[in-house]
Amino acid sequence: MPSLGRPRLLVFVIAYHAEATLTAVLERIPRLVFDDWDTEILVVDDASADRTYDIGVAYRDAHPGLPLTVLRNTHNQGYGGNQKVGYAYALSQDFDVVAMVHGDGQYAPEELPRLLQPLRDGSADVVFGSRMMPPSGALKGGMPLYKFVGNRILTTVQNSLLGTHLSEFHSGYRLYRVATLGSLPFQLNSNDFHFDTEIILQLFNAGARIIELPIPTYYGDEISRVNGLAYAWNVVSATLQNAAHRIGIL
């Protein structure tokens, strides 16, 4: 049952082939999140071929007092498609805020209380954790140079086309007011990795209040599943189409 007086928070752990890291990510979610919010954790395994789902279920069974739901997509939905599953769940269950955390541990769950604060105090509709504040922090945190350079180039191009000033468009640490998600046609977005760009474009079009806060960068042994050239093409293409839409061409 929801606790009176506390907003409802869904910590959405997006997971794919995360058997080696999922338990640690769940352990690292701060207790403060449960004290300040009426919190549920949702793990959505995107049809992994490893034991990601089984590990999530085992963790749930070992912690009967923890409000944890573990789901598994029958077929792989893709990075964007898996986000659609989590956000649809947040909408259907009437949560106030959804915070997406990656099951590979690349984004620190310990940062959740700080990132949630602008949503709690009503000063933002969306909070992005930025690895580029300051830019040197990303390299110190182990971001590969080619990813750093690609991130900076794409973000510069996108800001130029849109007249925006984000420090990066490509962080996966994202927190949304669920009512804001409900106002967006995000189900029409790609199921691929450039879902993240498309939803930012929708947020700008809707006039949503976006705040970026710095986060530490961590790169471990996780496997990148992004085709860099295809991703860059899709990102620039979506941004160009939106820029054209904004000036009435499309």
N, C-alpha and C positions, 0 to 999 in steps of 0.2 A: 504494500500500500504506500502511496506517496506520502511523504512527511509534510505536514502543514507548515507553511511559512518558508519552505526551502524550494528553490527552483529545481526543476528536473534536468539532470545531465545524463547524456549517453556518451560514454567513452567507447568509441567505435574503433576496434583493432582490426585493421585490414591485413589479411594474412595470406601469404602464398609461399609454400615451401619454407615454412618458418619453424620447423620442428626443433632446431637447435637454439632458437632465441625466444620463442613465444613465452615460455614459463618465466624467463627473466623479465620480459616486458611487463607481464602481468604483476609480478612481484614489485616492480618499480613504480607502479601507480601510487601516488602519495596518499596517505591516510587522510590528509587535510581535505582532499577532494570529497571524501565520503562524509566528513564532518560538516562541510559548508554547503553541499549540494545533496539532493536526493538522487543518488547515482546508481546507474546500471552500467555494466560492461557488456559490450556485444563483440564477440569474435566471429568474423565471417571468413571462413576458409574457402578460397576460390578454386575448389576441386584440385587441391594439391595431390601430387603422386606420392608424397611422403606421409609422415604421421602427424602433420599439423593438427588436423581435426581431432585425432585420438588424444593428443597431448592437451588440447583445450578442454575436452570432455573430462579427462583425468584430473585436471586442475580444478574444474568446477566441482567434481565429485569429492575432491579432497578438501574443499572449502565450502561446506554447505551453507554457511552464513553469508557468503559473498553473492550479491546479485549479479550473476554472470550467465549470459546466454551464449551458446556456441552453435553456430549454423555452418552448414557446408553446401556450397553450390554444387548441384549435380553435374553441371557442365561449366567449364571455365568461362567466366564472364569478361575477363580482361580487367585491367586496373580501373578504368572508368566504370565499367559495368558493375564491378564489385562495390564501388562507391555508391552507385545508384541503389543497390540492395540496402546498404546501411542507412542511407538518407531516407529511403522509403520506410524503413523500420522506424526511424526517429519520428517521422511524420505520423505514421499510423498509431504510434504509442503515445503521442502528445507530449514529447519531450520539449523542453524549452531551449536547450543548447545541445549540439552534438560536437564532440571533439574527436578528430581522426588521428589515431596513432598508428604507426607502422609496426607490424609484427616482427620485422627484422631488427628492431632496436636502433635504427639510424636516427630517429628523433626521440629525444629524452623525455620519457613520461614525467620525470621530476619537474619539468617546466610547466606542467598543467595549471597549478594554482595561479601562477603569475599571468599566464596567457588567458586564463578565464576571467580575470578581474575586469577588463573593459566590457565584457559581456554582462558580467554581474552588475556593474554600476550603470549600465545603460548607455555608455559612450560609444559603443560600436555594435555593428550588426555582424561583422566578420573580423576575426583575428588571424593573421598569418604569422607563423614563426619564420623569421628571416635569418638565413645563414650569412647574409651579405651586410650585416650591420655589426661591426665594420667589415668591409670585404676581406681584409687580411685574416680575419678569424676563420674563414672557410678553409683557406689553405693550411693554416696552423692546425685545424681539426682533421686534416688528412684528405680533404677533397682533392681528387686527382686534377692536375693542372688542366687537362683537356676539358674536363667538366666545368671547371671554374671559368675558363675562357669562353666556352660555349654558353654558359649561363649568363655571363656578362654581355656577350654580343647579342643574344636573343632578347634579353631584358631591355637593352638599350634600343634595339630596333622596335620592340613593342611599345615602349614608352614614347618613342618618337612618332610612331604611327597614331597612337591613341591620345597623345597629349597628357599622359599620366606620369607618375613619379614613384612607382614602386621600386624598392631596392632589388627585388627579384620576383619573377612570375612563376618560379619553378620549385618552390618549397612544397613538400608534401605534408607539412605540419599545419593543419587548418582547423579552425573552430568556427562554427556557424550558429547564429540564431536560427532555430528551426523554422520560425515564421518567415524568415527571409528566404530560406530554401524553398518553402512552400509557394513563394511568389515567383519562382524561376522555373522555366521549362527545362530543367536539367536532364529529364529523361530523354530529351531529344539529342543530347550531346553524344559524342563518340564514346565507345567502350574502351578506347585505347588510351594511351598516356596523355594525349593532349586534351582529354577531358578537363584537366586542371586549368588549362588556358581558357577553354570555352566557358567554364563556369565563372572565371574572373571577368570575362567579357560581359557575361550576362549580369554580373553584379554591378559593373560600371554602368551598363545600360539602365539598370534599375535604380541607380543613385544610392546604392547601399554604402553605408559608412564602414570603410575598411581601415583597420589599424594593423601595422606591422610592428612586431616586437623582436628583438634579437634573441637568437637561440644558439647554443653551442653546436658545432658541426662534429659529427662522428662518422667515420667510415671504417668498417671492420672488414670481415671476410664475406659480406653479403655479395651476391651475384647480381650485377646490373642486367635487367631484362629489357632495357630500352635500346632500340635501334636508333642511334643518335641522329643519323642523316634523315631518316623518315620522320623522327620526332620534330626536328628543326623545320622540315618542310611543312608538316601539318600545323605547327605552331604559327609560323609566319603566314601560311595560307589563311588560317582562321582569323588571325589578327587583321590581315588585309581586308578580308570580307567584312569584318565588323567595322573597320575604319570607313569602308565604302558605304556601309549601311548608315553610319552616323551622319554622313554628309548627303544622304538621299540617293546614292547611286543604286544601291540594292535595297 
